[in-house]
Structures are given as structure tokens and as C-alpha cells.
Amino acid sequence: MKKVKILGSGCPSCNQLADAVNAVIAAEGIAASVEKVEDIQQIMTYNVLSTPALVVDEKVLCKGRVPSYAEIKELLTAKPHGCCGNHGNKDQRSGSCC
């Protein structure tokens, strides 16, 4: 299950992003939990200066705007790749990520 966070002060754009994310999750049958984070101190821990921001599995994927339905769907359904998709395991011979 994906952990989704909407970062913002509760402004209209932040609420619009939350509604859009919830609509995509419901329509596409995505297994995800959604949390709204309105505390400025918590938001600052993500190094986000402009809201709303979309965080998926603790990674900031979009900030300062409300993405389209298609973009939200893509962000929520994208398969992990690189080190993140391989749980940070490194190739023992080369020392690089697998």
C-alpha cells in the first residue's frame, strides 16, 4: 500500500490536490492511504517551500501546483526503479546500484 501525503496549509489549492488524489485512488482502485499534513514544521522537513505538495512513500513528487488527473495517476502507479526499486542493494563487484 502506498502512503500518500498532501502537504499544505489547507488553502483551496491544497484541498483541490487532496480531492484530486482521492478521486484518482478511488477511480483506479489504487491501494493507498492519504494523509493531509498542515503543520508547517512537518512540511519544512520535506524541504518544500511552495504548496501544495504531493508526497508518495516519503518522496516529494510534485510541489507548488495541482497536477492533472493523468499525472496523478502516473505518479501513484509508477513502478520504482534504480536503487529505490532494488531496496538500495548494491552490486558487490562494482559497488553501484543494481
N, C-alpha and C positions, 0 to 999 in steps of 0.2 A: 504494500500500500504506500502510495506517495504521500508525503507530508507537505502540504501547501500552506504558505503564509502570505497574507496580504499585509504589506507594511504601509501605514498611513495614519493620518490624524483623524480620520472619519469624515473627510471632506467629500463632496459629491463625486469626484473622480475616483477616490478610494472605494467608495460604496459601489460605483459603477464597475470597477475592476472585480470586486468581490462577487457581485451579481453575475458578471460575465463568466468568471471562473466556475461558479456554482452551476451555471447553465450548461457549460461545456461538460463538466463532470457528470451531470445528470443525463444529458442527451447522449453522450458517448459511452456511458457505463464505466467510467474510469474509477478504479478503486483509489480513493484519496480522502484524506481528512483536510479540512480547511480551517485555518485559524487566522483571525484578524489581530494584528499587533498594532496598537495605537500608542503605546508608551514610547516616548521619544528616546529614552535611554536604551531601550531594546532595539529600536530602529537603528540607532547610531552604531550598534555592534556589527551591523551588516555593511557599514561604510556607505550608506545610502543617504544622499543629500537632497534628492528630489523624489517625491512620492506622487502617485502610488508606486509600489514596487511589488513584483511577484517573485517569491522565493519558493523553489521546489527542492525538497530534500536538502535544505540548508544552502542552496546555491542561488544567488541572485541572478535571475534570467531576464528580467525586464524592469526598467525603472523610469519614472518621470512621464509615463503615458499609459493609456489603456490600449493594449493590443487588440487586434481583431479576433473574432471567433476562431478563424483558421489558425492564426498564430498561437493562440492559447492552446488549441488542440494539439498543435505540433509540439509546443513546449512541454505539455503534460504527457505526451505519448512517446517522445523521443527516447530511443534506447541509449543507455550510457555507452561511451566509447573511450578509448585511451585508457589511462591509468584508472580513472574513476570506474570504468566498466569492468576493469580487471581487479578491482579492490586494492589497487596500489601495489600489486605484485610486480616485482622486477625480475627481468631475465638475469639469472645468476651469472651467465657468461659475459654479457655486455654491460650489465648494470643499468640498462634502460628499461623503461616500462614496456610490458608485453602488449 
